Amino acid sequence: MPITRSLPNLLSICGVVLLAGCAATQNKAPVEDRQPPRQAARPSLPAPVATTPPVAAAAAAADGVKPLPGVENTGKPGYYTVKSGDTMIRIGLDQGQNWRDIVRWNSIENPNLIEVGQVLRVLPPQADAAGLASQGVAPPKVEAKPLAAPAPVPMATVPLAQPKDNDDEPAWAWPASGAVMAGFEEGKQKGLAIAGKAGDPVLAAADGRVVYAGSGLRGYGNLVIVKHNSTYLTAYAHNQALLVKEDQAVRRGQKIAEMGSSDAERVQLHFEIRRQGKPVDPARLLPAR
């Protein structure tokens, strides 16, 4: 009897031991199964980053396929790089040129379509040779040789032609009869503000040719630009009416517009004189009143 009673107890004990062993085995298995996938997944993480540089490089290469017009002339004398906000009219005014000439020199089909970074020729093609001569390239080729007479001719007797300082200086006249409300100020006020009444005559300050007549330049309203020679042009802004057209020749004192307040707070004439595109003080060039 004791043996019979102990047999179930022994079986129970064995069952408990077996269950404990199985439970221990089941608890360890998931840990061992999870670990290898974690270690295998780590090397695959940098893969997407490695593919990014080739894509970026391809995009950069695509951008470089079509360079902007004229970029090979960047920084050269006589060329201008287009900036944000530029128009052909403003470029012409700032460079002292007829904007239509700049369009022609650069073979531009649509003057309303220019791009930031595009490089434009702003001096006539023939100016390249003249520029070399002015830099002293041509004079060294001039040699003094004896004539039929025994003695050579001194260089001093055959001087090279030099331009005079006043060759390009127009005979200036006041463009309006009103008082000066605001004078020229370097970097701030590019010209004179002359008072008057709506409809007062605006006169050409010197002989020249109209290179612009319109309202396409922001801040100037109805504007007339007159080119006088290769050095000077004048601008007449804020008019209420324009009386001349582009490419029209005008004479000093000729009525070219009527004073107004277009794109201005009050009736006035904004008058500029530009030397090679750079604003200069008109009061220094206009005759004393």
MIDOSE-1310 file (N, C-alpha, C; in nm, 2 decimals, decimal comma, always signed):
residues 289
mpit	+0,08/-0,12/+0,00/+0,00/+0,00/+0,00/+0,08/+0,12/+0,00; +0,19/+0,13/+0,08/+0,27/+0,25/+0,07/+0,32/+0,28/-0,07; +0,36/+0,16/-0,13/+0,42/+0,18/-0,27/+0,32/+0,23/-0,36; +0,20/+0,17/-0,35/+0,09/+0,21/-0,44/+0,05/+0,36/-0,42
rslp	+0,05/+0,41/-0,30/+0,02/+0,55/-0,27/+0,13/+0,64/-0,32; +0,26/+0,59/-0,31/+0,37/+0,68/-0,35/+0,38/+0,69/-0,50; +0,33/+0,59/-0,57/+0,34/+0,60/-0,72/+0,27/+0,72/-0,78; +0,15/+0,75/-0,74/+0,09/+0,87/-0,80/+0,17/+0,99/-0,76
nlls	+0,22/+0,99/-0,63/+0,29/+1,11/-0,59/+0,42/+1,13/-0,68; +0,48/+1,01/-0,70/+0,60/+1,02/-0,79/+0,57/+1,07/-0,93; +0,46/+1,02/-0,98/+0,42/+1,07/-1,12/+0,39/+1,22/-1,12; +0,32/+1,26/-1,01/+0,29/+1,40/-1,00/+0,42/+1,49/-1,00
icgv	+0,51/+1,44/-0,92/+0,64/+1,52/-0,91/+0,71/+1,52/-1,04; +0,71/+1,41/-1,12/+0,77/+1,41/-1,25/+0,70/+1,50/-1,35; +0,57/+1,50/-1,33/+0,49/+1,59/-1,42/+0,52/+1,74/-1,40; +0,54/+1,77/-1,27/+0,58/+1,91/-1,23/+0,71/+1,95/-1,29
vlla	+0,81/+1,85/-1,28/+0,94/+1,88/-1,33/+0,94/+1,90/-1,48; +0,86/+1,81/-1,55/+0,86/+1,82/-1,69/+0,79/+1,96/-1,74; +0,68/+1,99/-1,67/+0,62/+2,12/-1,70/+0,71/+2,24/-1,68; +0,79/+2,23/-1,57/+0,88/+2,34/-1,54/+0,99/+2,35/-1,65
gcaa	+1,03/+2,23/-1,69/+1,13/+2,24/-1,80/+1,08/+2,29/-1,93; +0,96/+2,25/-1,96/+0,89/+2,31/-2,08/+0,87/+2,46/-2,08; +0,83/+2,50/-1,96/+0,80/+2,64/-1,94/+0,93/+2,72/-1,96; +1,04/+2,67/-1,90/+1,17/+2,73/-1,91/+1,21/+2,74/-2,06
tqnk	+1,19/+2,63/-2,13/+1,23/+2,63/-2,27/+1,15/+2,73/-2,35; +1,01/+2,74/-2,32/+0,93/+2,83/-2,39/+0,97/+2,98/-2,36; +1,01/+3,01/-2,24/+1,05/+3,15/-2,21/+1,18/+3,19/-2,28; +1,27/+3,10/-2,31/+1,39/+3,13/-2,37/+1,38/+3,15/-2,52
apve	+1,29/+3,07/-2,58/+1,29/+3,06/-2,73/+1,26/+3,20/-2,80; +1,16/+3,28/-2,75/+1,13/+3,41/-2,81/+1,25/+3,50/-2,81; +1,33/+3,50/-2,70/+1,45/+3,59/-2,69/+1,55/+3,55/-2,79; +1,57/+3,42/-2,81/+1,67/+3,37/-2,91/+1,62/+3,40/-3,05
drqp	+1,49/+3,39/-3,07/+1,44/+3,42/-3,21/+1,44/+3,56/-3,25; +1,42/+3,66/-3,15/+1,42/+3,80/-3,18/+1,55/+3,86/-3,21; +1,65/+3,81/-3,14/+1,79/+3,87/-3,15/+1,84/+3,87/-3,29; +1,85/+3,76/-3,36/+1,91/+3,76/-3,49/+1,85/+3,86/-3,59
prqa	+1,71/+3,88/-3,60/+1,65/+3,98/-3,69/+1,70/+4,12/-3,66; +1,72/+4,15/-3,53/+1,77/+4,29/-3,49/+1,91/+4,31/-3,55; +1,99/+4,21/-3,53/+2,13/+4,23/-3,58/+2,13/+4,23/-3,73; +2,05/+4,16/-3,80/+2,05/+4,16/-3,95/+1,99/+4,29/-4,00
arps	+1,90/+4,35/-3,93/+1,83/+4,47/-3,98/+1,92/+4,60/-3,98; +2,02/+4,60/-3,89/+2,10/+4,72/-3,88/+2,18/+4,76/-4,00; +2,25/+4,67/-4,07/+2,33/+4,71/-4,18/+2,24/+4,76/-4,30; +2,11/+4,74/-4,30/+2,03/+4,79/-4,41/+1,99/+4,93/-4,40
lpap	+2,00/+5,00/-4,28/+1,95/+5,13/-4,26/+2,02/+5,24/-4,35; +2,15/+5,24/-4,37/+2,22/+5,35/-4,45/+2,19/+5,34/-4,60; +2,13/+5,23/-4,65/+2,11/+5,22/-4,79/+2,04/+5,33/-4,86; +1,92/+5,38/-4,81/+1,86/+5,49/-4,87/+1,94/+5,62/-4,88
vatt	+2,03/+5,65/-4,78/+2,11/+5,76/-4,78/+2,21/+5,75/-4,89; +2,26/+5,63/-4,92/+2,37/+5,61/-5,02/+2,31/+5,64/-5,16; +2,18/+5,63/-5,18/+2,13/+5,65/-5,31/+2,10/+5,80/-5,34; +2,10/+5,89/-5,23/+2,07/+6,03/-5,25/+2,17/+6,11/-5,33
ppva	+2,30/+6,10/-5,31/+2,39/+6,18/-5,38/+2,38/+6,16/-5,53; +2,37/+6,04/-5,59/+2,36/+6,03/-5,73/+2,24/+6,10/-5,79; +2,12/+6,10/-5,71/+2,00/+6,17/-5,76/+2,03/+6,32/-5,76; +2,09/+6,37/-5,65/+2,12/+6,51/-5,65/+2,22/+6,55/-5,76
aaaa	+2,31/+6,47/-5,78/+2,41/+6,50/-5,88/+2,35/+6,50/-6,02; +2,26/+6,41/-6,04/+2,19/+6,41/-6,17/+2,10/+6,53/-6,19; +2,04/+6,58/-6,08/+1,96/+6,70/-6,09/+2,05/+6,82/-6,12; +2,16/+6,83/-6,06/+2,25/+6,94/-6,08/+2,31/+6,94/-6,22
aadg	+2,34/+6,82/-6,27/+2,38/+6,81/-6,41/+2,28/+6,85/-6,51; +2,15/+6,82/-6,47/+2,04/+6,86/-6,56/+2,03/+7,01/-6,57; +2,05/+7,08/-6,45/+2,04/+7,22/-6,44/+2,15/+7,29/-6,53; +2,27/+7,22/-6,54/+2,38/+7,28/-6,61/+2,38/+7,26/-6,76
vkpl	+2,28/+7,18/-6,80/+2,28/+7,15/-6,95/+2,25/+7,28/-7,03; +2,16/+7,37/-6,98/+2,12/+7,49/-7,05/+2,17/+7,61/-6,98; +2,29/+7,66/-7,01/+2,34/+7,78/-6,94/+2,26/+7,90/-6,98; +2,26/+8,00/-6,89/+2,19/+8,13/-6,93/+2,27/+8,20/-7,04
pgve	+2,19/+8,27/-7,12/+2,26/+8,34/-7,23/+2,36/+8,44/-7,19; +2,48/+8,44/-7,25/+2,59/+8,53/-7,23/+2,67/+8,51/-7,10; +2,65/+8,40/-7,03/+2,73/+8,38/-6,91/+2,88/+8,37/-6,93; +2,92/+8,34/-7,05/+3,06/+8,34/-7,08/+3,13/+8,48/-7,07
ntgk	+3,04/+8,58/-7,07/+3,09/+8,72/-7,07/+3,08/+8,78/-6,93; +3,05/+8,70/-6,83/+3,03/+8,76/-6,70/+3,16/+8,83/-6,65; +3,14/+8,95/-6,60/+3,25/+9,03/-6,55/+3,33/+9,10/-6,65; +3,30/+9,08/-6,78/+3,38/+9,15/-6,88/+3,33/+9,30/-6,90
pgyy	+3,42/+9,39/-6,93/+3,38/+9,53/-6,95/+3,28/+9,54/-7,07; +3,18/+9,62/-7,05/+3,08/+9,64/-7,15/+2,96/+9,54/-7,14; +2,96/+9,46/-7,04/+2,85/+9,36/-7,02/+2,79/+9,38/-6,88; +2,66/+9,34/-6,87/+2,58/+9,36/-6,75/+2,51/+9,23/-6,72
tvks	+2,51/+9,19/-6,59/+2,44/+9,07/-6,54/+2,30/+9,11/-6,49; +2,20/+9,06/-6,54/+2,06/+9,09/-6,50/+2,04/+9,05/-6,36; +1,98/+9,15/-6,28/+1,94/+9,12/-6,14/+1,79/+9,12/-6,13; +1,74/+9,07/-6,01/+1,60/+9,06/-5,99/+1,54/+9,20/-6,00
gdtm	+1,42/+9,22/-6,06/+1,35/+9,34/-6,07/+1,39/+9,42/-6,20; +1,50/+9,38/-6,27/+1,54/+9,45/-6,39/+1,44/+9,44/-6,50; +1,43/+9,55/-6,58/+1,36/+9,55/-6,71/+1,46/+9,61/-6,81; +1,43/+9,59/-6,94/+1,52/+9,64/-7,04/+1,52/+9,79/-7,03
irig	+1,41/+9,86/-7,00/+1,41/+10,00/-6,99/+1,50/+10,05/-6,88; +1,49/+9,99/-6,76/+1,57/+10,03/-6,65/+1,72/+10,00/-6,68; +1,75/+9,89/-6,74/+1,89/+9,86/-6,78/+1,94/+9,96/-6,87; +1,86/+10,00/-6,97/+1,90/+10,11/-7,07/+1,93/+10,24/-7,00
ldqg	+1,84/+10,28/-6,90/+1,86/+10,40/-6,83/+1,99/+10,39/-6,74; +2,01/+10,28/-6,67/+2,12/+10,27/-6,58/+2,26/+10,26/-6,66; +2,25/+10,21/-6,78/+2,37/+10,20/-6,86/+2,39/+10,31/-6,96; +2,30/+10,40/-6,96/+2,31/+10,52/-7,05/+2,29/+10,48/-7,20
qnwr	+2,20/+10,39/-7,23/+2,19/+10,34/-7,36/+2,04/+10,34/-7,40; +2,01/+10,34/-7,53/+1,88/+10,31/-7,58/+1,85/+10,16/-7,56; +1,74/+10,14/-7,49/+1,71/+10,00/-7,45/+1,69/+9,91/-7,58; +1,64/+9,97/-7,68/+1,62/+9,90/-7,81/+1,75/+9,86/-7,87
divr	+1,86/+9,94/-7,85/+1,99/+9,90/-7,90/+2,04/+9,78/-7,82; +2,02/+9,78/-7,69/+2,06/+9,66/-7,61/+1,99/+9,54/-7,66; +1,86/+9,55/-7,69/+1,79/+9,44/-7,74/+1,85/+9,39/-7,87; +1,89/+9,48/-7,96/+1,94/+9,45/-8,09/+2,08/+9,39/-8,07
wnsi	+2,17/+9,44/-7,99/+2,30/+9,39/-7,97/+2,30/+9,25/-7,92; +2,20/+9,21/-7,84/+2,19/+9,08/-7,78/+2,10/+8,98/-7,85; +2,05/+9,03/-7,97/+1,96/+8,94/-8,05/+1,84/+8,89/-7,97; +1,78/+8,97/-7,88/+1,67/+8,93/-7,80/+1,54/+8,94/-7,87
enpn	+1,47/+8,83/-7,88/+1,34/+8,82/-7,95/+1,23/+8,89/-7,88; +1,22/+8,86/-7,74/+1,12/+8,92/-7,66/+1,18/+9,00/-7,55; +1,18/+9,13/-7,55/+1,25/+9,21/-7,45/+1,18/+9,20/-7,31; +1,06/+9,14/-7,31/+0,99/+9,12/-7,18/+1,04/+9,00/-7,11
liev	+1,12/+8,91/-7,18/+1,16/+8,79/-7,12/+1,31/+8,79/-7,11; +1,36/+8,84/-6,99/+1,50/+8,83/-6,96/+1,51/+8,76/-6,82; +1,62/+8,69/-6,80/+1,63/+8,61/-6,68/+1,74/+8,66/-6,59; +1,72/+8,64/-6,46/+1,82/+8,68/-6,36/+1,94/+8,59/-6,38
gqvl	+2,06/+8,66/-6,39/+2,18/+8,59/-6,42/+2,22/+8,60/-6,57; +2,13/+8,63/-6,65/+2,16/+8,65/-6,80/+2,26/+8,77/-6,81; +2,35/+8,75/-6,90/+2,45/+8,86/-6,92/+2,43/+8,93/-7,06; +2,42/+9,06/-7,05/+2,38/+9,14/-7,17/+2,50/+9,23/-7,21
rvlp	+2,52/+9,24/-7,34/+2,61/+9,34/-7,39/+2,54/+9,48/-7,38; +2,61/+9,58/-7,32/+2,55/+9,71/-7,30/+2,63/+9,82/-7,37; +2,73/+9,78/-7,44/+2,81/+9,87/-7,52/+2,80/+9,82/-7,67; +2,80/+9,91/-7,76/+2,79/+9,87/-7,90/+2,91/+9,79/-7,94
pqad	+2,90/+9,69/-8,03/+3,01/+9,60/-8,07/+3,13/+9,68/-8,11; +3,12/+9,79/-8,18/+3,24/+9,87/-8,23/+3,31/+9,93/-8,11; +3,25/+9,94/-7,99/+3,32/+10,00/-7,88/+3,43/+9,91/-7,83; +3,43/+9,78/-7,86/+3,54/+9,69/-7,82/+3,68/+9,74/-7,87
aagl	+3,68/+9,77/-8,00/+3,80/+9,82/-8,06/+3,84/+9,95/-8,01; +3,74/+10,04/-7,99/+3,77/+10,17/-7,93/+3,82/+10,16/-7,79; +3,77/+10,07/-7,72/+3,81/+10,05/-7,58/+3,96/+10,00/-7,57; +4,00/+9,92/-7,66/+4,14/+9,88/-7,67/+4,23/+9,99/-7,70
asqg	+4,19/+10,08/-7,79/+4,27/+10,19/-7,83/+4,28/+10,29/-7,71; +4,17/+10,31/-7,63/+4,18/+10,40/-7,52/+4,26/+10,35/-7,41; +4,29/+10,21/-7,40/+4,37/+10,15/-7,30/+4,52/+10,15/-7,34; +4,55/+10,21/-7,46/+4,69/+10,22/-7,50/+4,74/+10,10/-7,57
vapp	+4,66/+10,02/-7,63/+4,70/+9,91/-7,71/+4,75/+9,95/-7,85; +4,68/+10,05/-7,91/+4,72/+10,09/-8,04/+4,84/+10,18/-8,05; +4,86/+10,28/-7,96/+4,97/+10,37/-7,97/+5,11/+10,31/-7,98; +5,14/+10,20/-7,91/+5,28/+10,15/-7,93/+5,31/+10,10/-8,07
kvea	+5,21/+10,08/-8,15/+5,24/+10,04/-8,29/+5,28/+10,16/-8,38; +5,26/+10,28/-8,33/+5,30/+10,40/-8,41/+5,45/+10,42/-8,40; +5,52/+10,43/-8,51/+5,66/+10,45/-8,51/+5,70/+10,58/-8,59; +5,80/+10,65/-8,54/+5,84/+10,77/-8,61/+5,94/+10,72/-8,72
kpla	+5,92/+10,76/-8,85/+6,01/+10,72/-8,96/+6,05/+10,85/-9,03; +6,17/+10,85/-9,08/+6,21/+10,97/-9,15/+6,14/+10,98/-9,28; +6,11/+11,11/-9,32/+6,05/+11,14/-9,45/+6,16/+11,16/-9,55; +6,12/+11,22/-9,66/+6,22/+11,24/-9,77/+6,34/+11,33/-9,72
apap	+6,31/+11,42/-9,62/+6,42/+11,50/-9,57/+6,51/+11,41/-9,48; +6,63/+11,46/-9,47/+6,73/+11,37/-9,39/+6,70/+11,35/-9,25; +6,63/+11,45/-9,18/+6,61/+11,44/-9,04/+6,47/+11,38/-9,02; +6,46/+11,29/-8,92/+6,33/+11,23/-8,88/+6,24/+11,33/-8,82
vpma	+6,11/+11,30/-8,84/+6,01/+11,39/-8,78/+5,99/+11,36/-8,64; +6,00/+11,45/-8,55/+5,99/+11,42/-8,40/+5,84/+11,38/-8,38; +5,83/+11,29/-8,28/+5,69/+11,25/-8,24/+5,61/+11,36/-8,20; +5,66/+11,46/-8,14/+5,58/+11,57/-8,08/+5,51/+11,64/-8,19
tvpl	+5,55/+11,64/-8,32/+5,49/+11,71/-8,43/+5,37/+11,63/-8,49; +5,36/+11,50/-8,45/+5,25/+11,42/-8,50/+5,17/+11,36/-8,39; +5,11/+11,44/-8,30/+5,04/+11,38/-8,19/+4,92/+11,30/-8,23; +4,89/+11,20/-8,15/+4,77/+11,12/-8,17/+4,65/+11,21/-8,13
aqpk	+4,54/+11,20/-8,20/+4,42/+11,27/-8,17/+4,36/+11,23/-8,04; +4,34/+11,33/-7,95/+4,28/+11,30/-7,82/+4,15/+11,37/-7,80; +4,05/+11,31/-7,75/+3,92/+11,37/-7,73/+3,93/+11,48/-7,63; +3,86/+11,59/-7,65/+3,85/+11,70/-7,56/+3,75/+11,68/-7,45
dndd	+3,77/+11,74/-7,34/+3,68/+11,72/-7,23/+3,54/+11,76/-7,26; +3,52/+11,87/-7,34/+3,39/+11,92/-7,36/+3,33/+11,87/-7,49; +3,39/+11,77/-7,56/+3,33/+11,73/-7,69/+3,19/+11,68/-7,67; +3,16/+11,61/-7,56/+3,03/+11,55/-7,54/+2,94/+11,63/-7,45
epaw	+2,98/+11,75/-7,42/+2,90/+11,83/-7,33/+2,79/+11,91/-7,40; +2,66/+11,87/-7,38/+2,56/+11,95/-7,45/+2,54/+12,09/-7,39; +2,47/+12,17/-7,47/+2,43/+12,30/-7,42/+2,30/+12,29/-7,34; +2,31/+12,29/-7,21/+2,20/+12,26/-7,13/+2,11/+12,38/-7,11
awpa	+1,98/+12,34/-7,08/+1,88/+12,44/-7,05/+1,78/+12,38/-6,94; +1,72/+12,46/-6,86/+1,63/+12,41/-6,76/+1,51/+12,35/-6,82; +1,46/+12,23/-6,77/+1,35/+12,17/-6,83/+1,21/+12,22/-6,78; +1,21/+12,30/-6,68/+1,09/+12,36/-6,63/+1,12/+12,49/-6,55
sgav	+1,02/+12,57/-6,54/+1,05/+12,70/-6,48/+1,02/+12,71/-6,33; +0,97/+12,60/-6,27/+0,93/+12,60/-6,13/+1,05/+12,60/-6,03; +1,02/+12,62/-5,90/+1,13/+12,62/-5,80/+1,17/+12,47/-5,78; +1,30/+12,46/-5,73/+1,35/+12,32/-5,70/+1,30/+12,29/-5,56
magf	+1,22/+12,18/-5,55/+1,17/+12,14/-5,42/+1,27/+12,05/-5,35; +1,34/+11,97/-5,42/+1,44/+11,87/-5,36/+1,56/+11,86/-5,46; +1,68/+11,87/-5,40/+1,80/+11,87/-5,48/+1,85/+11,73/-5,49; +1,95/+11,71/-5,57/+2,02/+11,59/-5,60/+2,09/+11,54/-5,47
eegk	+2,08/+11,41/-5,44/+2,15/+11,36/-5,32/+2,21/+11,22/-5,36; +2,34/+11,20/-5,35/+2,40/+11,08/-5,40/+2,34/+10,96/-5,32; +2,29/+10,86/-5,40/+2,24/+10,74/-5,35/+2,10/+10,75/-5,30; +2,04/+10,86/-5,30/+1,90/+10,88/-5,25/+1,81/+10,95/-5,35
qkgl	+1,84/+11,07/-5,38/+1,77/+11,15/-5,48/+1,85/+11,16/-5,61; +1,80/+11,09/-5,71/+1,88/+11,08/-5,83/+1,88/+11,20/-5,92; +1,79/+11,30/-5,89/+1,78/+11,42/-5,97/+1,72/+11,53/-5,89; +1,65/+11,62/-5,97/+1,59/+11,74/-5,91/+1,44/+11,72/-5,91
aiag	+1,37/+11,76/-5,81/+1,22/+11,77/-5,81/+1,18/+11,91/-5,83; +1,12/+11,94/-5,94/+1,09/+12,08/-5,98/+0,94/+12,10/-5,96; +0,89/+12,20/-5,89/+0,75/+12,23/-5,87/+0,68/+12,29/-5,99; +0,55/+12,28/-5,99/+0,47/+12,33/-6,10/+0,33/+12,30/-6,09
kagd	+0,25/+12,34/-6,18/+0,11/+12,31/-6,19/+0,08/+12,20/-6,29; -0,02/+12,12/-6,28/-0,06/+12,02/-6,38/-0,08/+12,09/-6,51; -0,01/+12,04/-6,61/-0,02/+12,09/-6,75/+0,09/+12,19/-6,78; +0,18/+12,23/-6,68/+0,29/+12,31/-6,71/+0,38/+12,24/-6,82
pvla	+0,45/+12,32/-6,90/+0,53/+12,26/-7,01/+0,66/+12,19/-6,95; +0,70/+12,08/-7,00/+0,82/+12,01/-6,97/+0,90/+12,02/-7,10; +1,03/+12,08/-7,09/+1,11/+12,10/-7,21/+1,23/+12,02/-7,21; +1,27/+11,98/-7,33/+1,40/+11,91/-7,35/+1,51/+12,00/-7,31
aadg	+1,60/+11,94/-7,22/+1,71/+12,01/-7,17/+1,83/+12,03/-7,26; +1,83/+11,96/-7,38/+1,93/+11,97/-7,48/+1,88/+11,90/-7,60; +1,95/+11,92/-7,71/+1,92/+11,85/-7,84/+1,94/+11,70/-7,81; +1,86/+11,62/-7,88/+1,88/+11,47/-7,86/+1,77/+11,40/-7,94
rvvy	+1,76/+11,27/-7,90/+1,66/+11,18/-7,96/+1,59/+11,10/-7,85; +1,46/+11,09/-7,86/+1,38/+11,02/-7,76/+1,41/+10,87/-7,77; +1,45/+10,81/-7,66/+1,48/+10,67/-7,66/+1,37/+10,59/-7,58; +1,29/+10,67/-7,50/+1,18/+10,60/-7,44/+1,07/+10,71/-7,41
agsg	+0,94/+10,66/-7,43/+0,83/+10,75/-7,39/+0,72/+10,65/-7,35; +0,69/+10,64/-7,22/+0,59/+10,55/-7,17/+0,59/+10,55/-7,02; +0,52/+10,44/-6,97/+0,50/+10,43/-6,82/+0,54/+10,30/-6,77; +0,64/+10,24/-6,83/+0,69/+10,10/-6,80/+0,79/+10,09/-6,69
lrgy	+0,83/+10,20/-6,63/+0,94/+10,20/-6,53/+0,88/+10,24/-6,39; +0,87/+10,15/-6,30/+0,81/+10,17/-6,17/+0,87/+10,29/-6,10; +0,79/+10,37/-6,04/+0,84/+10,49/-5,97/+0,86/+10,61/-6,05; +0,84/+10,61/-6,18/+0,87/+10,72/-6,26/+0,74/+10,77/-6,33
gnlv	+0,63/+10,70/-6,32/+0,51/+10,74/-6,39/+0,53/+10,75/-6,54; +0,46/+10,85/-6,60/+0,48/+10,88/-6,74/+0,61/+10,94/-6,77; +0,70/+10,87/-6,84/+0,84/+10,91/-6,84/+0,89/+10,93/-6,99; +0,97/+11,03/-7,00/+1,04/+11,05/-7,13/+1,19/+11,04/-7,10
ivkh	+1,26/+10,97/-7,18/+1,41/+10,96/-7,17/+1,47/+11,01/-7,31; +1,56/+11,10/-7,30/+1,62/+11,16/-7,42/+1,77/+11,13/-7,42; +1,82/+11,07/-7,52/+1,97/+11,05/-7,53/+2,03/+11,16/-7,62; +2,13/+11,22/-7,56/+2,19/+11,34/-7,62/+2,31/+11,31/-7,70
nsty	+2,39/+11,22/-7,66/+2,51/+11,17/-7,73/+2,56/+11,04/-7,66; +2,68/+11,00/-7,69/+2,73/+10,88/-7,63/+2,75/+10,88/-7,48; +2,75/+11,00/-7,43/+2,78/+11,02/-7,28/+2,65/+11,05/-7,20; +2,57/+11,13/-7,25/+2,46/+11,19/-7,17/+2,32/+11,14/-7,21
ltay	+2,23/+11,12/-7,12/+2,09/+11,12/-7,14/+2,02/+11,19/-7,02; +1,89/+11,23/-7,05/+1,81/+11,29/-6,95/+1,68/+11,22/-6,93; +1,62/+11,23/-6,81/+1,49/+11,16/-6,78/+1,40/+11,27/-6,72; +1,27/+11,26/-6,77/+1,16/+11,35/-6,73/+1,05/+11,27/-6,68
ahnq	+1,02/+11,27/-6,55/+0,92/+11,18/-6,49/+0,80/+11,25/-6,43; +0,69/+11,17/-6,41/+0,57/+11,20/-6,34/+0,48/+11,29/-6,43; +0,49/+11,29/-6,56/+0,41/+11,37/-6,64/+0,27/+11,33/-6,65; +0,18/+11,42/-6,68/+0,04/+11,38/-6,71/+0,01/+11,35/-6,85
allv	+0,10/+11,40/-6,94/+0,08/+11,37/-7,08/+0,22/+11,38/-7,15; +0,24/+11,28/-7,25/+0,37/+11,28/-7,32/+0,34/+11,33/-7,46; +0,42/+11,41/-7,51/+0,40/+11,48/-7,64/+0,50/+11,43/-7,75; +0,58/+11,34/-7,72/+0,68/+11,29/-7,82/+0,68/+11,14/-7,82
kedq	+0,74/+11,08/-7,92/+0,74/+10,93/-7,94/+0,89/+10,89/-7,95; +0,90/+10,76/-7,93/+1,04/+10,70/-7,93/+1,10/+10,72/-8,07; +1,23/+10,75/-8,07/+1,31/+10,77/-8,19/+1,29/+10,91/-8,26; +1,21/+10,99/-8,19/+1,19/+11,13/-8,24/+1,30/+11,22/-8,20
avrr	+1,35/+11,30/-8,29/+1,45/+11,40/-8,26/+1,39/+11,52/-8,20; +1,45/+11,57/-8,09/+1,40/+11,69/-8,02/+1,51/+11,80/-8,01; +1,47/+11,92/-8,00/+1,56/+12,03/-7,98/+1,55/+12,09/-7,84; +1,66/+12,15/-7,80/+1,66/+12,21/-7,67/+1,55/+12,31/-7,65
gqki	+1,47/+12,31/-7,55/+1,36/+12,40/-7,52/+1,23/+12,35/-7,59; +1,23/+12,24/-7,66/+1,11/+12,19/-7,72/+1,02/+12,13/-7,61; +0,89/+12,16/-7,62/+0,79/+12,10/-7,52/+0,78/+11,95/-7,56; +0,81/+11,87/-7,46/+0,80/+11,72/-7,48/+0,70/+11,65/-7,39
aemg	+0,65/+11,72/-7,29/+0,55/+11,66/-7,20/+0,48/+11,77/-7,12; +0,38/+11,73/-7,05/+0,31/+11,82/-6,96/+0,32/+11,77/-6,82; +0,35/+11,86/-6,73/+0,38/+11,82/-6,59/+0,26/+11,76/-6,52; +0,28/+11,66/-6,44/+0,17/+11,60/-6,37/+0,22/+11,53/-6,24
ssda	+0,14/+11,43/-6,20/+0,17/+11,37/-6,07/+0,16/+11,21/-6,08; +0,18/+11,16/-6,20/+0,17/+11,02/-6,22/+0,28/+10,95/-6,14; +0,24/+10,85/-6,06/+0,33/+10,78/-5,97/+0,40/+10,87/-5,87; +0,34/+10,98/-5,83/+0,40/+11,07/-5,74/+0,29/+11,12/-5,64
ervq	+0,32/+11,18/-5,53/+0,23/+11,23/-5,43/+0,17/+11,37/-5,47; +0,25/+11,44/-5,55/+0,20/+11,58/-5,59/+0,26/+11,61/-5,73; +0,20/+11,72/-5,79/+0,25/+11,76/-5,92/+0,40/+11,80/-5,91; +0,48/+11,75/-6,00/+0,62/+11,78/-6,00/+0,68/+11,73/-6,12
lhfe	+0,80/+11,78/-6,16/+0,89/+11,71/-6,26/+1,01/+11,66/-6,19; +1,03/+11,53/-6,20/+1,15/+11,47/-6,15/+1,25/+11,46/-6,27; +1,36/+11,53/-6,26/+1,45/+11,55/-6,38/+1,59/+11,49/-6,34; +1,64/+11,41/-6,43/+1,77/+11,35/-6,41/+1,86/+11,37/-6,53
irrq	+1,99/+11,39/-6,50/+2,09/+11,39/-6,60/+2,18/+11,27/-6,56; +2,21/+11,19/-6,66/+2,29/+11,07/-6,64/+2,41/+11,07/-6,73; +2,53/+11,06/-6,67/+2,66/+11,05/-6,75/+2,70/+10,91/-6,76; +2,69/+10,85/-6,88/+2,72/+10,70/-6,90/+2,64/+10,62/-6,80
gkpv	+2,52/+10,66/-6,78/+2,42/+10,58/-6,70/+2,42/+10,62/-6,56; +2,52/+10,69/-6,51/+2,53/+10,72/-6,36/+2,47/+10,86/-6,34; +2,37/+10,87/-6,24/+2,31/+11,00/-6,21/+2,41/+11,10/-6,16; +2,41/+11,22/-6,21/+2,49/+11,33/-6,17/+2,40/+11,45/-6,13
dpar	+2,46/+11,54/-6,05/+2,38/+11,65/-6,00/+2,35/+11,75/-6,12; +2,22/+11,76/-6,16/+2,18/+11,85/-6,27/+2,22/+12,00/-6,24; +2,21/+12,03/-6,11/+2,24/+12,17/-6,07/+2,38/+12,22/-6,11; +2,47/+12,12/-6,12/+2,61/+12,15/-6,15/+2,63/+12,17/-6,30
llpa	+2,53/+12,13/-6,38/+2,54/+12,14/-6,53/+2,45/+12,24/-6,59; +2,33/+12,26/-6,53/+2,23/+12,36/-6,58/+2,28/+12,50/-6,56; +2,24/+12,59/-6,65/+2,29/+12,73/-6,63/+2,22/+12,80/-6,51; +2,29/+12,90/-6,46/+2,24/+12,97/-6,35/+2,11/+13,05/-6,39
r	+2,01/+13,05/-6,30/+1,89/+13,12/-6,33/+1,90/+13,27/-6,30
